[in-house]
Amino acid sequence: MIRAFALLVAAVTLLAGAGQARAESQDSRDIMGFGPSFFGSGASPIPRTTVNFSSEYAPGTIIVNTAERRLYLVLPNGQALRYGIGVGRDGFRWGGVHRISAKKEWPSWTPPSQMLARRPDLPRHMAGGIDNPLGARAIYLGSTLYRIHGSNEPETIGQAVSSGCFRMTNDDVKDLYDRVSVGTTVVVKNN
């Protein structure tokens, strides 16, 4: 009985310490514009689904509709796989056509100089991992500073919260990552 109680006290102490460490790491994520989370990717508030999609784009093309806050992967036969995304907040939305230039699993993050000029308190570099704001995968868009990337804050999906990147849950970005390749066309629309 005493041993079981000692194990229970040890477990509670360990969890409390982990919670404190997690809270301290949350501070840096909140600074970067990312809200609270507790491990994992969580379910998207906007479930991934196959939809009818009339388009002049070839299957395999990614269409980002920032007004809808949705990303479409064009499929054959007038369909698309639709994902919920987080988009750039006011003043950070953009449009154009690019190609995927790189794909990385658990990418590291180095804030661009423009972001550091706005936010000198940000870390200069973060190794890849669960606490990294790029999440589980990053899909790089041409020579831009922007990416389609994961997020550990599923509550931000469907919101205008980023500095121009497109955010997905880690589950959704892993799914998209496995379906596309370097060279894939990405069309970003603001209407």
Secondary structure, DSSP 8 states (H G I E B T S, - for coil): -HHHHHHHHHHHHHHHHHHHHHHHHHHHHHHTT-----SS----SS--EEEE---SS-TT-EEEETTTTEEEEEETTTEEEEEE-BEE-TT----EEEEEEEEEES--B---HHHHHH-TTS-S-B-SSTTSTTTTEEEEETTSS-EEE--S-GGGTTSEEESS-EE--HHHHHHHHHH--TT-EEEEE--
